[in-house]
Amino acid sequence: MKKLIILAVCLFGLSPLLKAQMLNLNYQMSLPLKQVKDFTDKASFRGFDLEYHHFLGEHFSIGASVGWDVYYRDKKNTTGNFHFNGNDNTYTITGNQYRYINFVPMLAVGRYYFTDKSSAVRPYIGIGVGSSWAEKRLEVGQFSSTISRWQFAMAPEAGMYIPVTDQFAFNVGARYYYATKAAHGRVPEIQQVSFNVGIILMSLK
């Protein structure tokens, strides 16, 4: 995460040199759905999203985004059945369970903007397609189980950015993320709704 933040700062420093381009750093809050909700239940307030966009005229842009969400849940004095590598037996363990899902989507993004750059507010819709890395971890006492895989991912989005100056703006948006299950279902299908708020540095000359 620290490396991505450093990269964002470096890219933001280069923003005045860019033409018809935009850099966006968002804080991200995400609500889990389906299998993610069953495993972790609670919303993620530990997330961010870093984006780059290149404008193709007034109303279209293409770019890329990378994000990170961390889900966490603890379940006190819970009983579960577990299997261990090299052993076909089933073991029943009662204890405090600590559950984590790390989700890192990396997407190519296309957007359509409903207004031009002279507008006070620029609403947009878009779609992202690419890959994601997901890690699922369960800890019970001294025992832990971790599995991670790459997944196919996509994310339709809607939002708006609000220009303040020619090179600075605020962004507000929402995305629905979907990533396919992996490892024969041991890494769950990721579905979440994410809400973003952030800052934009741009050059639209």
C-alpha positions, 0 to 999 in steps of 0.5 A: 500500500505504501508503494502505491501511495508513493507512486500516486504522489509522484504521478500527481507531481507530474500532472502539470506536464500532462496534456488531456490527462487526469490522475485521481486518488480516491478513498473507497468504502465498500459494502460486501454482497453474496459470498463476501458478506457471508464470510466477513459481513461488515463493510470495508472502510479500509480502501483506496483507488488510484486512477489514470485517464486519457481524454479522447475529445470532450466526452470520452476517456480511457485509462486504468485503475488499481484499488485495494479493499480489506474486509475483516470480521471476528467471531467469538467462541465459534465452532467449525469443521476444518481439514488440514493438508496431508490428512483426510480427517475432519477436525472440529475446533471451537475458538475465536475466528478472525476472517479477512478478505483482501481484494485488489482489482486492476482494470482498464477503464472507459468513460463517457462524460455527459458535459464538456470541460466548461461545465461546473459539474461533469457526470459520467458513466463507465465500465472497467474490465480486467483482473483482480487478486483476492486473498481469503484468510481464516485464523482460529487460535494457533491455526490459520488457512490462507488461499489467494488467486487471480480472478477475472473482474469487471466494474460498471460505474457512475459518478461526477467530478467537480472542477475547482481550477483548470488542474484540480477537481473533486471526484464522487462516484460508485462502482459495482465490482464483480470478480469470478470465483477461483480455486474451485470456489475456495476463493469466493466470487467477489461482489461489492458496491464501492463508494469513492470520494477523492481528488483529481489533478489534470491537464485538459489543454 
